[in-house]
Amino acid sequence: MDEVVSVFEYDLLGSGKAASVGAKLVPQQVFDYLEALSLTNIQGSQFLKLTSRSGFKLLQVQNYAGMLSTPHGFQLEILPKVGKNLTTASARETLLTMLSHLPGFRHIQTQQATLQAQRMPLLEIFISQFLHSVSQLLKQGLRSDYVSEQRNLPFMKGKLMLSAQLRHNVVNRHKFCVNYDDYMPDCSANRLLHSALDKLPSLKMSSENQRWLYELRFAFDGIPLSRDIESDINSLRLERGMAHYNEPIAWAQLILAGMSPSALQGNTKAISLLFPMEAVFESFVAQTLPGELPPHLKVKPQAATHSLVKHGLNDCFKLRPDLLIQSHHLAKTKMVMDTKWKLVNSSQQTKSLYGLAQADFYQMFAYGQKYLDGTGEMYLIYPAHDDFNQPIQQHFAFSNTLKLWVVPYQITAKRGERMMWPSDVSCTMRPNPDRMAASVSYSGGMR
């Protein structure tokens, strides 16, 4: 498969002798390609930033994670930076765990992916899971559907097309221009799967997956490729009895879209799979937080009930906290929570106030005044890591009645153990494992 270089968020990329300033080296032609991408593409400039160190021209990876294939047989794998003592395997596991809870990515088989993360880069993991899902589908059988056919046959079948019959068979009266329905596997779902399989050989995958792909493509040999992918996706209907299609179709749509939830617009040479980590973490917490709460509470993500100010009759500057914790029955807001994809260091109290940002405190103060009327508890939630594995025990007091807690969230922990509550509130907030946790209504994806 392609050469793969694995880096973490905010790492530096360079070429030549740039390793002397701490940069990961890539071939010069790859660096030139990535530099052009960062300068000419809107989304490329979001995840790559041109910079310099000691006279070396460098690219700094921003807060995106995923992978990018270049036209030069080279893959750049960008992994989330959660802590200092990281391995590529643990970082992949962290990313895969979060993705498996996102709308549109719940088809990721987490246990299998965790094992694969020990030895495979991200792209190979996703390809392997797609091939596995198609293999399981074939064991249950391909779905056939009625397909309309128009043929000139030596026998009568279906409905005679009178105008075509007069046009073509005035002399050949032994033939019939007919329109009929045939029960065939040539349906939109199977065409999309075949098209996705047909796209994979260009990715230069491992020899094991190459052999697997060859066998699966042979099984689809009698099914044509999709002539209009967008039309087939729009007409796709996974009816009763087609539940086994859900997972492979989800993968197929991702592959046919360029393997890209953040597609590099206008750049057909690069296959990307890039995720903005702030949005991934926010969505992951929103999806999993109900399992950390007692059953009488529910999560309401992305509320926008209040604004910062009024100007005449107009509301200005909407206040949109990431999460509101409300009671089920009265829908009264009990707590306000906000997620931040940033490394907090609980040992740096005097040096930099744990690495917390003043702007975040201004934001939380505004939330507390508008959503809690200045009385209650709020939480800033950060990813847990070696230097932040316990809540900051002393709360931050905006007033005698408005408190802010700073807590870690353990991404790969079990349900009910992810949210690290302060000792003062842990007993009252920990869910009862014998009862169902609170439910969440979350329709949004990544912002």
C-alpha positions as CSV (number, residue, x, y, z in Angstrom):
1,M,0.0,0.0,0.0
2,D,1.0,3.7,-0.1
3,E,3.7,5.0,2.2
4,V,2.1,6.3,5.4
5,V,3.4,9.0,7.7
6,S,1.5,9.4,11.0
7,V,1.5,12.7,12.8
8,F,-0.5,14.3,15.6
9,E,-2.5,17.5,15.7
10,Y,-0.3,20.6,15.5
11,D,2.8,18.6,14.4
12,L,5.1,20.2,11.8
13,L,5.7,18.8,8.3
14,G,8.8,19.6,6.3
15,S,11.2,18.3,3.7
16,G,15.0,18.1,3.3
17,K,16.8,18.9,6.5
18,A,13.7,20.2,8.4
19,A,13.9,17.3,10.9
20,S,16.5,19.5,12.7
21,V,13.6,21.8,13.9
22,G,11.4,18.9,14.9
23,A,9.4,18.5,11.7
24,K,8.2,15.1,10.3
25,L,9.8,14.7,6.9
26,V,7.8,14.1,3.7
27,P,9.2,13.9,0.1
28,Q,9.7,17.3,-1.5
29,Q,7.0,16.7,-4.1
30,V,4.5,15.8,-1.4
31,F,5.4,18.9,0.6
32,D,4.9,21.0,-2.5
33,Y,1.5,19.4,-3.1
34,L,0.4,20.0,0.5
35,E,1.7,23.6,0.4
36,A,-0.3,24.3,-2.7
37,L,-3.3,22.7,-1.1
38,S,-3.1,24.9,2.0
39,L,-2.8,28.0,-0.1
40,T,-5.4,27.4,-2.8
41,N,-8.1,25.4,-1.1
42,I,-10.5,26.8,1.5
43,Q,-10.7,23.6,3.5
44,G,-7.1,22.8,2.9
45,S,-6.1,26.0,4.6
46,Q,-8.2,25.0,7.6
47,F,-6.2,21.9,8.4
48,L,-2.7,22.9,7.1
49,K,-1.0,26.2,8.0
50,L,2.1,27.5,6.3
51,T,4.8,28.6,8.8
52,S,8.6,28.7,9.3
53,R,11.2,27.8,11.9
54,S,14.9,28.7,11.7
55,G,14.6,29.5,8.0
56,F,12.8,26.2,7.1
57,K,9.5,26.5,5.4
58,L,7.1,24.2,7.2
59,L,3.4,23.2,7.3
60,Q,1.7,22.9,10.7
61,V,-1.3,20.5,11.0
62,Q,-4.3,22.1,12.6
63,N,-7.0,20.6,14.9
64,Y,-8.2,18.1,12.3
65,A,-7.8,14.3,12.4
66,G,-8.1,11.7,9.7
67,M,-6.1,10.9,6.6
68,L,-5.2,12.4,3.2
69,S,-3.9,10.6,0.2
70,T,-1.8,12.5,-2.3
71,P,-1.3,11.8,-6.0
72,H,2.3,10.6,-5.2
73,G,1.5,7.3,-3.5
74,F,1.7,8.9,-0.1
75,Q,-0.7,9.0,2.8
76,L,-0.7,11.5,5.6
77,E,-2.4,10.2,8.7
78,I,-3.4,12.8,11.3
79,L,-4.2,11.6,14.8
80,P,-5.9,13.4,17.7
81,K,-3.5,14.7,20.3
82,V,-4.8,13.7,23.7
83,G,-2.0,13.9,26.2
84,K,1.8,13.8,25.9
85,N,2.7,10.1,26.0
86,L,0.8,9.1,22.9
87,T,1.1,6.1,20.6
88,T,-0.4,5.9,17.2
89,A,-2.5,2.9,18.2
90,S,-4.1,4.6,21.3
91,A,-4.7,7.8,19.3
92,R,-6.5,5.8,16.5
93,E,-8.6,4.0,19.1
94,T,-9.6,7.3,20.6
95,L,-10.6,8.7,17.3
96,L,-12.5,5.5,16.2
97,T,-14.4,5.5,19.5
98,M,-15.6,9.0,19.0
99,L,-16.5,8.5,15.4
100,S,-18.5,5.3,16.2
101,H,-21.0,7.5,18.1
102,L,-21.4,10.2,15.4
103,P,-24.5,10.3,13.3
104,G,-23.5,8.7,10.0
105,F,-20.6,6.7,11.4
106,R,-22.4,4.3,13.8
107,H,-21.7,1.5,11.4
108,I,-18.1,1.4,12.7
109,Q,-17.5,-1.9,14.4
110,T,-15.6,-0.6,17.4
111,Q,-14.2,-3.8,18.8
112,Q,-12.9,-4.9,15.4
113,A,-11.5,-1.4,14.7
114,T,-9.7,-1.3,18.0
115,L,-7.8,-4.4,17.2
116,Q,-7.0,-3.2,13.7
117,A,-5.8,0.2,15.1
118,Q,-2.8,-1.7,16.5
119,R,-1.4,-2.4,13.1
120,M,-3.4,-0.5,10.4
121,P,-3.6,3.2,9.4
122,L,-7.1,4.7,9.3
123,L,-7.8,4.4,5.6
124,E,-6.9,0.7,5.7
125,I,-9.2,0.2,8.7
126,F,-12.2,1.8,7.0
127,I,-11.5,-0.2,3.8
128,S,-11.3,-3.4,5.8
129,Q,-14.6,-2.7,7.6
130,F,-16.3,-2.0,4.3
131,L,-15.1,-5.2,2.7
132,H,-16.2,-7.1,5.8
133,S,-19.7,-5.6,5.7
134,V,-20.0,-6.5,2.0
135,S,-18.8,-10.1,2.7
136,Q,-21.5,-10.5,5.4
137,L,-24.1,-9.1,3.0
138,L,-23.2,-11.7,0.4
139,K,-23.6,-14.5,2.9
140,Q,-27.3,-13.4,3.4
141,G,-27.8,-12.9,-0.3
142,L,-28.1,-9.9,-2.7
143,R,-31.5,-8.3,-3.0
144,S,-33.2,-8.4,-6.4
145,D,-35.8,-6.0,-7.7
146,Y,-38.1,-5.5,-10.6
147,V,-36.2,-3.7,-13.4
148,S,-38.1,-2.3,-16.5
149,E,-36.7,-3.7,-19.7
150,Q,-37.4,-2.8,-23.3
151,R,-36.4,-5.4,-25.9
152,N,-37.2,-6.7,-29.4
153,L,-37.8,-10.4,-28.7
154,P,-38.8,-13.4,-30.8
155,F,-41.7,-14.0,-28.4
156,M,-44.4,-11.9,-26.7
157,K,-43.6,-10.9,-23.1
158,G,-45.1,-8.1,-21.0
159,K,-46.6,-5.2,-22.9
160,L,-46.4,-4.6,-26.6
161,M,-45.0,-1.1,-27.6
162,L,-47.2,-0.5,-30.6
163,S,-45.3,2.5,-32.0
164,A,-41.9,0.7,-31.7
165,Q,-43.4,-2.4,-33.2
166,L,-44.6,-0.5,-36.3
167,R,-41.3,1.2,-36.6
168,H,-39.0,-1.8,-36.3
169,N,-41.0,-4.9,-37.1
170,V,-43.1,-4.2,-40.2
171,V,-41.0,-6.7,-42.1
172,N,-39.8,-8.9,-39.1
173,R,-43.3,-9.9,-38.0
174,H,-42.0,-12.8,-36.0
175,K,-40.5,-10.3,-33.5
176,F,-42.1,-8.2,-30.8
177,C,-41.0,-4.8,-29.3
178,V,-42.1,-5.3,-25.7
179,N,-41.8,-3.6,-22.3
180,Y,-41.6,-5.9,-19.3
181,D,-40.4,-6.1,-15.7
182,D,-37.6,-8.6,-14.8
183,Y,-36.6,-9.6,-11.3
184,M,-32.9,-8.9,-11.3
185,P,-30.2,-7.9,-8.8
186,D,-29.7,-4.7,-10.9
187,C,-31.0,-2.3,-8.3
188,S,-29.7,1.0,-7.0
189,A,-28.3,-0.5,-3.7
190,N,-26.3,-3.2,-5.6
191,R,-25.1,-0.7,-8.2
192,L,-23.8,1.6,-5.5
193,L,-22.0,-1.3,-3.7
194,H,-20.4,-2.4,-7.0
195,S,-19.3,1.2,-7.8
196,A,-17.7,1.6,-4.4
197,L,-15.8,-1.7,-4.8
198,D,-14.7,-0.6,-8.3
199,K,-13.2,2.6,-6.8
200,L,-11.0,0.9,-4.2
201,P,-8.3,-0.6,-6.5
202,S,-6.8,2.9,-7.1
203,L,-6.1,3.2,-3.3
204,K,-3.2,0.6,-3.3
205,M,-4.4,-1.2,-0.2
206,S,-2.7,-4.1,1.6
207,S,-2.3,-7.4,-0.3
208,E,-4.8,-9.1,2.1
209,N,-7.5,-6.5,1.3
210,Q,-6.6,-6.7,-2.4
211,R,-7.3,-10.4,-2.5
212,W,-10.5,-9.8,-0.6
213,L,-11.6,-7.1,-2.9
214,Y,-11.0,-9.2,-6.0
215,E,-13.3,-11.9,-4.6
216,L,-16.0,-9.5,-3.8
217,R,-15.9,-7.7,-7.1
218,F,-16.3,-11.1,-8.8
219,A,-19.5,-11.6,-6.9
220,F,-20.9,-8.4,-8.4
221,D,-19.7,-9.2,-11.9
222,G,-23.3,-9.5,-13.3
223,I,-24.4,-6.1,-11.8
224,P,-23.6,-2.9,-13.8
225,L,-21.9,0.0,-12.2
226,S,-24.0,3.0,-11.2
227,R,-24.5,5.3,-14.2
228,D,-25.7,8.1,-12.0
229,I,-24.5,7.8,-8.4
230,E,-26.4,10.8,-7.1
231,S,-29.6,9.5,-8.7
232,D,-29.1,6.0,-7.3
233,I,-28.5,7.5,-3.8
234,N,-31.6,9.6,-4.0
235,S,-33.7,6.7,-5.1
236,L,-32.3,4.3,-2.5
237,R,-34.9,2.7,-0.3
238,L,-33.8,0.1,2.2
239,E,-37.1,-1.7,2.8
240,R,-38.1,-4.4,5.2
241,G,-35.9,-7.4,4.8
242,M,-32.9,-5.2,3.7
243,A,-31.5,-4.4,7.2
244,H,-28.3,-6.3,6.2
245,Y,-27.7,-3.5,3.6
246,N,-27.5,-0.7,6.1
247,E,-23.8,-1.0,7.1
248,P,-22.3,-1.7,3.6
249,I,-24.4,1.1,2.0
250,A,-23.2,3.5,4.7
251,W,-19.6,2.7,3.8
252,A,-20.3,2.8,0.1
253,Q,-21.8,6.3,0.2
254,L,-18.7,7.5,2.2
255,I,-16.3,5.9,-0.4
256,L,-18.2,7.3,-3.4
257,A,-18.2,10.8,-1.8
258,G,-14.4,10.6,-1.8
259,M,-14.0,9.2,1.7
260,S,-14.6,12.7,2.9
261,P,-17.0,14.2,5.4
262,S,-14.8,17.3,4.9
263,A,-14.3,17.0,1.1
264,L,-11.5,18.9,-0.5
265,Q,-13.6,20.9,-2.9
266,G,-12.3,21.0,-6.4
267,N,-9.5,18.6,-5.6
268,T,-10.2,15.3,-7.3
269,K,-6.6,14.0,-6.9
270,A,-6.7,13.7,-3.1
271,I,-9.0,11.3,-1.2
272,S,-9.5,12.8,2.2
273,L,-11.1,11.7,5.5
274,L,-10.7,14.8,7.7
275,F,-12.7,15.5,10.9
276,P,-12.7,18.8,12.9
277,M,-11.9,17.6,16.4
278,E,-13.8,20.3,18.3
279,A,-17.0,19.2,16.6
280,V,-16.2,15.5,16.9
281,F,-15.6,15.8,20.6
282,E,-18.7,18.0,21.1
283,S,-20.9,15.5,19.3
284,F,-19.4,12.5,21.1
285,V,-20.1,14.0,24.5
286,A,-23.6,14.9,23.4
287,Q,-24.3,11.3,22.3
288,T,-22.7,9.6,25.4
289,L,-23.5,12.0,28.2
290,P,-27.0,10.6,28.8
291,G,-25.3,7.4,30.1
292,E,-23.5,9.5,32.7
293,L,-26.6,11.1,34.2
294,P,-29.4,9.9,36.5
295,P,-32.6,8.9,34.7
296,H,-34.6,12.0,35.7
297,L,-32.3,14.2,33.6
298,K,-32.0,14.6,29.9
299,V,-29.5,16.3,27.5
300,K,-30.5,19.1,25.2
301,P,-27.7,19.9,22.7
302,Q,-27.2,23.2,20.9
303,A,-30.0,25.2,22.6
304,A,-30.4,28.7,21.3
305,T,-33.1,30.0,23.6
306,H,-31.5,33.2,24.7
307,S,-29.4,36.0,23.2
308,L,-26.8,38.2,24.8
309,V,-28.6,41.5,24.2
310,K,-31.7,43.0,22.7
311,H,-31.5,45.9,20.2
312,G,-35.0,47.3,20.0
313,L,-37.2,44.3,19.2
314,N,-34.3,42.2,17.8
315,D,-32.3,39.6,19.7
316,C,-28.6,40.0,19.0
317,F,-25.7,37.5,19.5
318,K,-27.4,34.2,20.1
319,L,-26.1,32.3,23.1
320,R,-25.7,28.6,22.1
321,P,-24.2,26.4,24.9
322,D,-23.2,23.0,23.8
323,L,-25.3,21.1,26.3
324,L,-28.2,21.9,28.6
325,I,-29.1,19.4,31.4
326,Q,-32.8,19.5,32.0
327,S,-35.4,17.6,34.0
328,H,-37.6,15.3,32.0
329,H,-40.9,16.5,33.3
330,L,-40.7,20.3,33.6
331,A,-37.9,20.8,31.0
332,K,-36.3,23.1,33.5
333,T,-32.6,23.7,33.0
334,K,-30.5,22.3,35.8
335,M,-27.0,22.7,34.5
336,V,-25.1,24.3,31.5
337,M,-22.2,22.5,29.9
338,D,-19.7,23.3,27.2
339,T,-17.1,21.1,25.6
340,K,-13.6,22.2,24.7
341,W,-11.1,20.1,22.6
342,K,-8.0,21.3,24.4
343,L,-5.4,19.9,26.8
344,V,-5.8,21.1,30.4
345,N,-3.0,20.5,32.9
346,S,-4.3,20.2,36.5
347,S,-0.8,20.6,37.9
348,Q,-0.3,24.1,36.4
349,Q,-2.5,26.1,38.8
350,T,-0.2,29.1,39.4
351,K,1.7,29.1,36.1
352,S,-1.2,29.4,33.6
353,L,-4.4,28.6,35.6
354,Y,-4.4,25.0,34.2
355,G,-4.2,26.3,30.6
356,L,-7.8,27.6,30.8
357,A,-8.8,30.5,28.5
358,Q,-10.3,33.7,29.8
359,A,-12.6,34.0,26.8
360,D,-14.2,30.6,27.8
361,F,-15.0,32.0,31.2
362,Y,-16.6,35.1,29.7
363,Q,-18.7,32.8,27.6
364,M,-19.8,30.6,30.5
365,F,-20.7,33.7,32.6
366,A,-23.1,34.8,29.9
367,Y,-24.6,31.3,29.7
368,G,-25.0,31.3,33.5
369,Q,-26.8,34.6,33.6
370,K,-29.2,33.9,30.7
371,Y,-29.9,30.1,31.1
372,L,-29.6,29.8,34.9
373,D,-30.6,33.3,36.0
374,G,-27.3,33.6,37.8
375,T,-27.9,30.6,40.1
376,G,-26.7,27.1,39.5
377,E,-23.8,24.9,38.3
378,M,-22.0,24.9,35.0
379,Y,-19.3,22.6,33.6
380,L,-16.4,23.0,31.2
381,I,-15.7,19.5,29.8
382,Y,-12.2,18.7,28.4
383,P,-10.7,15.4,27.2
384,A,-9.1,13.4,29.9
385,H,-5.3,12.6,29.6
386,D,-2.3,11.8,31.9
387,D,-2.1,15.4,33.2
388,F,-5.8,15.8,33.6
389,N,-7.5,12.6,35.0
390,Q,-9.4,14.2,37.9
391,P,-11.7,17.2,38.1
392,I,-10.2,20.4,39.4
393,Q,-11.7,20.1,42.8
394,Q,-12.1,23.7,43.7
395,H,-14.9,25.3,41.6
396,F,-14.7,28.7,40.0
397,A,-17.2,31.1,41.6
398,F,-18.7,33.8,39.4
399,S,-20.8,34.7,42.5
400,N,-22.1,33.1,45.7
401,T,-24.8,31.3,43.6
402,L,-23.1,30.6,40.3
403,K,-20.4,28.0,40.1
404,L,-18.2,26.6,37.3
405,W,-16.6,23.2,37.4
406,V,-13.8,22.0,35.1
407,V,-13.9,18.3,34.5
408,P,-12.2,15.6,32.3
409,Y,-14.2,13.3,30.0
410,Q,-12.7,9.8,29.5
411,I,-13.3,8.9,25.9
412,T,-12.5,5.2,25.9
413,A,-14.0,4.5,29.3
414,K,-17.2,2.4,29.7
415,R,-20.7,3.8,29.8
416,G,-21.3,5.5,33.2
417,E,-17.6,6.0,33.8
418,R,-16.7,8.7,31.2
419,M,-17.8,11.8,33.0
420,M,-15.5,12.6,36.0
421,W,-17.7,14.4,38.5
422,P,-16.3,16.5,41.3
423,S,-16.4,14.7,44.6
424,D,-19.0,17.3,45.9
425,V,-21.5,16.3,43.3
426,S,-20.5,12.7,42.2
427,C,-22.9,10.9,44.5
428,T,-26.0,12.8,43.4
429,M,-25.1,12.8,39.6
430,R,-23.9,9.2,39.1
431,P,-26.5,7.2,37.2
432,N,-28.1,4.1,38.6
433,P,-26.7,1.2,36.6
434,D,-29.9,-0.9,37.2
435,R,-32.1,1.7,35.4
436,M,-32.0,3.1,31.9
437,A,-30.0,6.3,31.5
438,A,-31.5,9.5,30.3
439,S,-32.3,9.7,26.6
440,V,-31.0,12.4,24.2
441,S,-32.6,13.9,21.2
442,Y,-29.7,14.8,18.9
443,S,-30.3,15.4,15.2
444,G,-27.3,17.5,14.4
445,G,-24.0,16.2,13.2
446,M,-20.7,18.0,13.3
447,R,-20.8,21.7,13.3
